[in-house]
Amino acid sequence: MRAITLLTDFGCADYFVGAMKGVILSINPHAAIVDITHEIPPQDVAAGAFTLLAAYDVFPAGTIHVAVVDPGVGSARRPIVVSAADQFFVGPDNGIFTYIYDRDPSFAAFHINNTKHFRQPVSTTFHGRDIFAPVAAQLSNEVRLESLGSLITDPVRLPIPLKPEGPNARIIHIDRFGNLITNVTRDIFPDGATLVVNGRSISAIKDFFGEGVADELFGIWGSAGFLEIAVNGGSAAEILGVNPGDSVETRIHTDD
């Protein structure tokens, strides 16, 4: 029995999530469906990409992840399924799997174009129900990837890299508490280094949030493995006035 996870920006007030689950269970009544979240900000593909990155690797091999943050639904954008990291990823080809590609460069992506696996008729506004949910259910029933569509080599990627390019890092996500998640990892940030954001230098690294004093900006290693910028009891995003994609300078001090 394979797990099927759902990650969307649908919220829980409407019927969308329930309809996707109904389609999955109609095809595979034994599917184990797990909600990662349905509270991605509307149309925020980058937030969906980060959230998927932070969650996917706690699931067992063979898990099927359905990620639907899809402002291009009904357009020419491709529906795809990706095999990577011993798991499967189903959703729109709009960059939502960017960080999965970065984590496993040996990934294989397929354009889902075999319509026999779709729920009919296919709505132009709800591919989550009519394409992605049934394809995920078919995968859980051991349908072969090659039967779903054709291999592609040019999946869409987001412009924010998972690793910094040169001395400048990026903010790749801002969580609901206003913490700034950067793409800085421990291997590129030695002890004593400093972050500079909007002209503010941040050198203190705390072990836990409550260690910070009021209004003090500090760094903290988050649970996803990236360096975060935070403030105890407040929003670092509001204090610094930044957005996802903004630059973060890393300064590594020497004795010279």
N, C-alpha and C positions, 0 to 999 in steps of 0.2 A: 504494500500500500504506500503510494507516494504522496508526500505532502504537496499541496498547491497553495501558495501564498498569494495574497491580493494586496496591492498597494495602489491607491488611486487618490484623486483630488475630488471625489464625488461627495464626500461628507456622508452623514448617516440619516439625514432628514428625508431623502427621497428613496425611490425604489431601486436605484441603480445597482447597489451592491447586492441586495437580495436577489435581483434578477440574474446577476452573474453566477451566484452560488446555485440558483435553481438550474441553470443550464449545465453547470459542471456536474451536479448530482444526477441530472437526467441521463447523462452519458456514462458517468461512473458513480454509482450510488455509494461506493465505498471510499471515495476520495476524502482525504483529511484536509480540510480547508482552514487556513490560518490567516487572520487579518494582520498584516504588518501595520498599516494605517490607512485611513481614508480621509485624513485631514491635511494632506499636502495643500498648500495654498493654490487656489484655482489657476490653472495654466502654468504653474511654476515647474517647468521640466527640470531645471537644475536642482531644485529642492528634492524632487522625486529621485533624481540620479544619486544624490548624496545619501538620502535615506535608505535606498536600496543597497548601496555600498556598505553602509553601517550595519545592515541587518542580515544580508544574505549568507555570510559565512558561519553563522551559528546554526544553520539548518543542515540536515544530513545530505550526503551525496544522493543525487537523483531528484532532489526537490525541484519543483516547477514554480517559477516566480512570474506572476502576471502583474505587470506594471503599466497602469493606464493613466497617464497625465498627457492629454492628447488634444491640444488646441487645433491641430490640423486634421481632426477626424473628418472623413468624407472627401478629403482632398486627394491629390496624387501621392501623398506620403505613403510609404510602404508599410504594411504590417510585417513584422519579422519574428523569427524565433532564433535564439542564440544558444549555442552549447558552449559553456565555459565553466571552468573550475568545478567540473563534475556535476554541474547543475544545468538547468534550462531556464531561459528568460524569454517571455512572450510579451510583445507590446508594439507600440509604434516606433518607426525608424525616425526618431526626432532627437536623438542624443541621450535618451533616458538611460541607455546602457553604457554610456561613455566610460564610466569608471570601472565597469566590469571588463571592458576591453583592455583598459590599462592594467588591471590586475592580472589578467590572463591573456597575454598577446597571442596565444595559440587558439583563441576562440574561433568558432565557425558560425557564421550568420546566414540565415536562409530567408528569402523573400517568400512569405506565405501567399501563394497564388493558386493553390488547389482548392477551388471553391466547394468541393464535395465535403470538406470538413467544416464548413461554415453553417451557422444557423440561418435558415431561409424564411422570409426574405431578409436581406442584410440592410439594416437601417443605416442611413448616411450620418446619423448622429450618435450611434451607440455601438461602436465596434467592440467595446468591452464585452457586451453581451453576445454579439452575433459573430465575432471572429475570434477574439482573444480567449474568452472563456471556453468555447467548444474546442479550440485547438489545444489548450492546456489539458482539458479533460481527455482528449484523444492521446496526448503524450502520456498521461497517467495510465492509459490502457495499452501502452507499449507501441504506439504507432511510430514508425520510423521517421526520422527527421527528413530524409530525402523525399518522402511521399508528400510532405507538406508544401514543398516549393523548391525554388532554385537557389543555389549557393550564390552569395554576393560578397564582394570584396571591398565595398565602399560604403559601409554603414555611416550614418550621420554621427558626428561627434560634437560635443559642446566645446566652446572655445577656452574653457577654464581647465588647465591641465591638472592632473593628480599630483604631479611633482613640480616644484618651482623651476622656472627657467632662469638661470643666472641668480643674481643676488636678490631678486624680487620674488616674493611669494604672492599668493592670492588668497582672498577670502572666498572659500568655496561654498559656505553655507552660514546662515544665521538662524539659530534655533529660536524656539518660542520664548526663551528667557532673555534673548538679546545677546547670547554668547556668540562670538565670532569664531567659526571653525576655519582655520587656515589649512593650506596644503603642506604645511611644515611637519616633517616627521623627525623622530629622535635622531636618526642617522645623519641628518644634515643640520642639526641645531645643538652645538656643543654647549657645555656649561659656561655661563658667563656671556652668552650672546644676547643681543638686544633686538627687539622688534620696534619698528617705527611706523606708526599709522597716523596719517593726517597731521604730521609734525609732532606727534606725541610719542615719546620713548617709553617702552615698557620692558623692564629688565627683571622684575620680580617674577619668579616661578613658584607657584603654591602647590601644595600637595592635595588640598581640598578647598572647596569654595568658601567654607566658613573661616578659613585661615586669613582671608583678606580683610582689611579694615575698610571702614566706610569710604566710598568714593575712590578707592584705590584700584586702578587698572592693573591687572596681572595676567600672566600666562598660566595655563594649567593643561596637563596632558589629558585629553578627553578619552572617553571609552572607545571611540572609533580609531584611536591611535594617532590623532592629529593634535597639534598645538592649538589651543583655544585661547582667546582673549576674553576676559570676564571681569566683572565687578561684583562684589558680594552684595546681594540684595538689590541689584539694579541691572540696567541694560547697557552693556558696552557698546552696542550698536547705536543707541541714542546718544550716548556721551560723545562718541567719535564721529557720528554722522556719516556712516559708511554703508555700503551695499555689497551684496555678493558680486564677485568679480573684481572688486577694488584691490589695489596693490598694497602689499605689506612688505616693507623693506626689512631685510635681516642683516644685522651688522655683527660680524664675528670679530671680536677684539683680539689683538696680538700684543706682544710685548714691545713691538717697534714704536 
